[in-house]
Structures are given as structure tokens and as C-alpha cells.
């Protein structure tokens, strides 16, 4: 469902992008590609496979039928190895995020009640991994995680983003917020405006609406939107 949400939001058009979920110390569920790959918008349960941190089947038959782990599996597993606070990792290719970064427009806390979780996320800083490479091995993944630090999201220059959280839902919603801020930045710049951070006095007035609203309600909305697209 999360893969479909990414596609519906335009963060993972086509066949690129993947999501993982840690289920034990050495095993994760990850969106794989099979011989009948159709893209993230058409992900079903059969596309989700259980593997270990080295990309091997974590149970008999998990990679049967022509299924293969993503080339960038190390992007997921290195985050999980180095960040015990993380259980879910999203990797997506949002065009507006890539464009805003290449244009020198950082992801800034420039809105208020428009997107409170997104504003708080941006206020903490969104780091950038400055290499536009396929993160296909542990060495490159380690560079990305180093750039990410302890932050929830890192931009990958000329590539996309990686979002990490305690749940799949939160990791996806973080990616959506970053994409929304990137779109707004591009729109402001194209209109000749100047990006300005929200004043500290306004930041202090933004309430924490809690996980039940920020995550649970927001996620129900994303799932409901999928039904409207059918």
C-alpha cells in the first residue's frame, strides 16, 4: 500500500523506488522486482519479499519465481545497520525534490499551519548527499548515511531522497512533506519571490497535534486517495 501511495503522489513514477521494513535483527521486508514488474503503482503482496541484510532470502522460497532485491538494497540495509531507531526506509525519486535541490533551493521551514509536521522536519535541516550515484554497495551507502547523520530524511543530489522512520507510514509521510516543500519552493522562485523561513515566534505557536492526527489520520487520507484513483 505504501508503494502505491508513493506512486499516487508522484514520488515514484514508473518502476523506480522501493520501501523496506525491519522485522528482526537480521531480516527485513522489501519491495522487490519480479519477471512481471509493472511499477510501484501496481505493487501487490507478492512483490514484498523477506531477505537478510546481505540480500539473501531470509526464508525458503522468498526469492523464487524470478524475484530480485533492488540494486540499491545497501541503501536500506546500511541505514538499518547504523540506525537502531529506524525500522522503515523509503527511497523515492521525486522530480520536484531533485529539481529544487539542483536549483539551489533548500528544503526550508517556510510554511506554517499549511504543513506543521513538514515545517518541523525542515526546521531541523534536510541534509544532502552530494553524489548522483546508484547506491549499490555498502561503501556508497555508508557515505549516504554519514551525510544523513541522525536526521529523518536525506536528499540524494540528481537522484531522489531517502526517508527513515519507526514506521512505514511515517517514512512515507515525511517524503510527501519534503516533496510538498520542494514544489512550493520552485513555485515561489518561479514567481520571482524569495524563500523565507517562518519566524521563530510563529514556529513557537505551532502545536503538536500528535501522532494520532499527524500520522494515523494523514495515512488514512493517503489510502483513501488510492481508492479514488481506481
C-alpha positions as CSV (number, residue, x, y, z in Angstrom):
1,X,0.0,0.0,0.0
2,X,2.8,2.4,0.8
3,X,4.4,1.8,-2.6
4,X,1.1,2.6,-4.2
5,X,0.9,5.8,-2.2
6,X,4.3,6.9,-3.3
7,X,3.3,6.4,-6.9
8,X,0.0,8.1,-6.5
9,X,1.8,11.2,-5.0
10,X,4.2,11.3,-8.0
11,X,7.2,10.4,-5.8
12,X,7.9,7.1,-7.5
13,X,6.6,7.1,-11.1
14,X,7.5,4.1,-13.2
15,X,9.5,1.2,-11.8
16,X,12.0,3.0,-9.7
17,X,11.8,3.3,-5.9
18,X,11.4,0.9,-3.0
19,X,10.4,0.5,0.7
20,X,11.8,-1.7,3.4
21,X,10.7,-2.7,6.9
22,X,12.9,-4.2,9.6
23,X,11.2,-7.3,11.1
24,X,14.1,-8.7,13.1
25,X,17.8,-8.0,13.8
26,X,18.9,-9.5,10.5
27,X,15.7,-9.6,8.4
28,X,13.6,-7.1,6.5
29,X,10.7,-7.0,4.1
30,X,11.5,-5.1,0.9
31,X,9.8,-4.3,-2.3
32,X,11.4,-6.5,-5.0
33,X,11.1,-6.8,-8.7
34,X,9.9,-9.9,-10.5
35,X,9.6,-11.0,-14.1
36,X,6.3,-9.3,-14.5
37,X,7.3,-5.9,-13.0
38,X,4.7,-3.2,-13.6
39,X,5.8,-0.4,-11.4
40,X,5.2,0.8,-7.9
41,X,1.6,1.9,-8.6
42,X,0.7,-1.7,-9.2
43,X,2.5,-3.3,-6.2
44,X,0.8,-6.3,-4.7
45,X,1.7,-8.6,-1.8
46,X,3.7,-10.9,-4.0
47,X,6.2,-8.1,-4.6
48,X,7.2,-7.9,-0.9
49,X,9.9,-10.4,0.0
50,X,11.8,-11.2,3.2
51,X,15.6,-11.0,2.9
52,X,18.5,-10.7,5.2
53,X,20.8,-7.7,5.5
54,X,23.1,-9.1,2.8
55,X,20.2,-9.5,0.3
56,X,19.8,-13.3,0.6
57,X,16.4,-15.0,1.0
58,X,15.6,-15.0,4.8
59,X,13.3,-18.0,4.4
60,X,12.8,-20.8,1.8
61,X,11.3,-19.6,-1.4
62,X,11.4,-15.9,-0.7
63,X,13.3,-15.1,-3.9
64,X,11.9,-17.8,-6.0
65,X,9.9,-17.0,-9.2
66,X,12.4,-14.6,-10.6
67,X,12.2,-12.0,-7.8
68,X,15.4,-10.0,-7.2
69,X,16.2,-7.5,-4.5
70,X,16.7,-3.8,-5.6
71,X,20.1,-2.8,-6.9
72,X,20.1,-0.2,-4.1
73,X,19.3,-2.6,-1.3
74,X,22.5,-1.4,0.5
75,X,20.9,2.0,0.8
76,X,18.3,0.4,3.1
77,X,20.4,-2.1,4.9
78,X,23.2,0.4,5.8
79,X,20.6,2.7,7.4
80,X,19.2,-0.2,9.4
81,X,22.6,-1.4,10.5
82,X,23.7,2.1,11.7
83,X,20.4,3.5,12.9
84,X,18.7,1.3,15.6
85,X,15.9,3.9,15.9
86,X,14.9,3.2,12.3
87,X,12.6,0.3,11.2
88,X,11.4,1.6,7.9
89,X,13.2,3.1,4.9
90,X,11.7,4.7,1.8
91,X,13.7,5.5,-1.3
92,X,12.0,7.5,-4.0
93,X,12.7,9.7,-7.0
94,X,10.5,12.8,-6.6
95,X,11.2,15.1,-9.7
96,X,10.4,18.3,-7.8
97,X,12.8,17.4,-5.0
98,X,15.6,16.7,-7.4
99,X,14.8,20.0,-9.4
100,X,14.7,22.2,-6.3
101,X,18.0,20.8,-5.0
102,X,19.7,21.3,-8.3
103,X,18.4,24.8,-8.5
104,X,20.0,25.5,-5.1
105,X,16.7,25.8,-3.3
106,X,16.9,24.0,0.0
107,X,14.0,22.4,1.8
108,X,13.1,25.3,4.2
109,X,10.6,25.7,7.0
110,X,8.9,28.4,5.1
111,X,5.2,27.4,5.8
112,X,3.3,27.3,9.0
113,X,-0.1,25.6,9.6
114,X,-0.1,24.6,5.9
115,X,2.0,21.5,6.9
116,X,3.1,21.5,10.6
117,X,5.0,18.2,10.5
118,X,6.8,19.2,7.3
119,X,7.7,22.6,8.8
120,X,9.2,20.9,11.9
121,X,11.1,18.4,9.7
122,X,12.6,21.2,7.6
123,X,13.4,23.3,10.6
124,X,15.8,20.5,11.8
125,X,17.6,20.7,8.5
126,X,17.4,18.4,5.4
127,X,21.0,17.2,4.6
128,X,22.2,16.4,1.1
129,X,24.3,13.5,-0.1
130,X,26.1,15.3,-3.0
131,X,26.7,12.4,-5.3
132,X,24.3,11.4,-8.0
133,X,25.3,7.7,-8.0
134,X,23.4,4.5,-7.8
135,X,23.8,3.5,-4.1
136,X,24.6,-0.1,-5.0
137,X,27.2,-1.1,-2.4
138,X,27.9,-0.7,1.3
139,X,30.7,1.8,0.7
140,X,28.4,4.3,-1.2
141,X,25.6,3.6,1.3
142,X,27.9,4.4,4.2
143,X,28.6,7.8,2.6
144,X,24.9,8.5,2.3
145,X,24.2,7.5,5.9
146,X,27.1,9.7,7.0
147,X,25.6,12.6,5.1
148,X,22.2,11.8,6.7
149,X,23.5,11.9,10.2
150,X,20.7,11.4,12.7
151,X,18.1,13.2,10.5
152,X,14.9,11.5,9.2
153,X,15.5,12.5,5.5
154,X,18.4,13.0,3.2
155,X,18.3,14.3,-0.3
156,X,20.4,12.5,-3.0
157,X,21.6,15.0,-5.5
158,X,20.5,14.3,-9.0
159,X,18.7,11.2,-7.7
160,X,16.0,11.5,-5.1
161,X,15.6,11.1,-1.4
162,X,15.8,8.5,1.4
163,X,13.4,8.8,4.3
164,X,13.8,6.8,7.6
165,X,11.4,6.4,10.5
166,X,10.0,4.0,13.0
167,X,7.1,3.0,10.8
168,X,6.5,2.7,7.0
169,X,3.6,5.2,7.3
170,X,5.8,7.9,8.9
171,X,8.6,7.4,6.4
172,X,6.3,7.8,3.5
173,X,4.6,10.9,5.0
174,X,8.0,12.5,5.6
175,X,8.8,12.0,2.0
176,X,5.5,13.6,0.9
177,X,6.1,16.6,3.2
178,X,9.6,17.1,1.7
179,X,8.1,16.9,-1.8
180,X,5.4,19.4,-1.0
181,X,8.0,21.9,0.3
182,X,10.2,21.4,-2.8
183,X,7.2,22.1,-5.0
184,X,6.4,25.3,-3.1
185,X,10.0,26.4,-3.3
186,X,10.0,26.0,-7.0
187,X,6.7,27.9,-7.4
188,X,7.9,30.8,-5.2
189,X,11.2,31.0,-7.1
190,X,9.5,30.8,-10.5
191,X,7.1,33.7,-9.4
192,X,10.2,35.8,-8.6
193,X,9.7,35.5,-4.9
194,X,12.4,34.9,-2.2
195,X,12.2,31.9,0.2
196,X,11.9,33.0,3.8
197,X,11.9,30.8,6.9
198,X,8.9,31.0,9.2
199,X,9.6,33.5,12.0
200,X,10.6,31.9,15.3
201,X,7.6,33.5,17.0
202,X,5.3,31.7,14.6
203,X,7.2,28.4,14.9
204,X,6.6,28.6,18.7
205,X,2.9,28.9,18.1
206,X,2.6,25.8,16.0
207,X,1.0,23.0,18.1
208,X,2.0,19.4,18.1
209,X,-1.2,17.7,17.0
210,X,0.1,14.3,18.0
211,X,0.7,11.1,16.2
212,X,-3.0,10.1,16.0
213,X,-3.6,13.1,13.8
214,X,-0.2,13.7,12.1
215,X,0.3,10.0,11.2
216,X,-2.9,7.9,11.6
217,X,-5.3,10.4,10.1
218,X,-2.9,11.5,7.4
219,X,-2.3,7.9,6.4
220,X,-6.0,7.1,6.2
221,X,-6.3,10.0,3.8
222,X,-3.5,8.7,1.6
223,X,-5.1,5.2,1.5
224,X,-8.5,6.8,0.7
225,X,-7.0,8.7,-2.2
226,X,-5.9,5.4,-3.8
227,X,-9.5,4.3,-3.9
228,X,-10.5,7.4,-5.8
229,X,-7.9,6.7,-8.4
230,X,-9.3,3.4,-9.4
